[in-house]
Structures are given as structure tokens and as C-alpha cells.
Amino acid sequence: MNTGKFLLASCALSCAALAQAAPADLQPRTEHGITYVCGGVGLDESTSMKQVAHDYDLMSTFAAQDGSYLADVQVEILGQDGKPLLRTSCDGPMMLVKLPHAGSYRMRAEVGGHAQTRVAQVGGHATRRLLFTWPAAQAGLERPRSGGSAG
């Protein structure tokens, strides 16, 4: 009986540890003084990213207006002087960004040739959240309707 309780407790602890471990592919990258991580595909990754978001200045989400999350988003971050600081492709629907200085930054995200821009003021203690949404057709999610044939 004690062995059963021990095994049950061990299993519960192992499962809890696995649930809290960040997926290995969510390793932050740093370019030109900007640290960022892209991901959020699946429940494990999105949960992991939300748990560490407080360590970053920006948390961006990329989605279609129908609620579908988007990946392969082309992202550009511009500094206060308008010069590009980072250009990358985000392979998941979420992007966390740690910027080198407090101030105003412009983030441009492009899906299917359709770009959107947001401006974010960073430097406080809170993570600034940016949401980019595209109509399904612009995001390449809308399927062409098949024409019916007249009888």
C-alpha cells in the first residue's frame, strides 16, 4: 500500500516537472543587442512563453481575425531614429523581445505580403503586449469557394 502511494506521488512529481520544463527549441537569440524568442506553437510552448514573458519588454501575438494563430511572420523592429534594429522570421504565433534601452520602438509584422505596424513605448516594469491580426484572406487562410455546376 505504501509502495502504491510512493509510485503515485513519484509519477505526479515527474509529470509536474515535465509540464513546467520549457521546450528545448525556445532558446532566446540575440542580434544587435536585442534578445528575442519566437514560438508558441502548441499548448506547451505557448504556456512556457507566457510564463517567462515578464522577463521581456514586448510580447507580440500574430493571428488571423478568425482566431487562427499565424507562423512564418516577417518581423522588423525599428529604433527611435527609424533605423532597423532587427529583421527576422518568427516561426510561431508569439514573439518575446528584450530591447536594449527604454524608449519608443516600431514593430512591423508581415504575413502574405500584408504588413502592419505598431508602436510600443517600453522601459517600465510591465511587458508591453502587441496584437497583430489580419483578415483570413490576407493571412492565406481563406479557401477559394468552389463554383457549383448548373444542372
Residue, then its C-alpha position, 0 to 999 in steps of 0.5 A: m500500500n505504501t509502495g502504491k502511494f510512493l509510485l503515485a506521488s513519484c509519477a505526479l512529481s515527474c509529470a509536474a516537472l515535465a509540464q513546467a520544463a520549457p521546450a528545448d527549441l525556445q532558446p532566446r537569440t540575440e542580434h544587435g543587442i536585442t534578445y528575442v524568442c519566437g514560438g508558441v506553437g502548441l499548448d506547451e510552448s505557448t504556456s512556457m512563453k507566457q510564463v517567462a514573458h515578464d522577463y521581456d519588454l514586448m510580447s507580440t501575438f500574430a493571428a488571423q481575425d478568425g482566431s487562427y494563430l499565424a507562423d512564418v511572420q516577417v518581423e522588423i523592429l525599428g529604433q527611435d531614429g527609424k533605423p532597423l534594429l532587427r529583421t527576422s522570421c518568427d516561426g510561431p504565433m508569439m514573439l518575446v523581445k528584450l530591447p536594449h534601452a527604454g524608449s519608443y520602438r516600431m514593430r512591423a509584422e508581415v504575413g502574405g505580403h500584408a504588413q502592419t505596424r505598431v508602436a510600443q513605448v517600453g522601459g517600465h516594469a510591465t511587458r508591453r503586449l502587441l496584437f497583430t491580426w489580419p483578415a483570413a484572406q490576407a493571412g492565406l487562410e481563406r479557401p477559394r469557394s468552389g463554383g457549383s455546376a448548373g444542372 
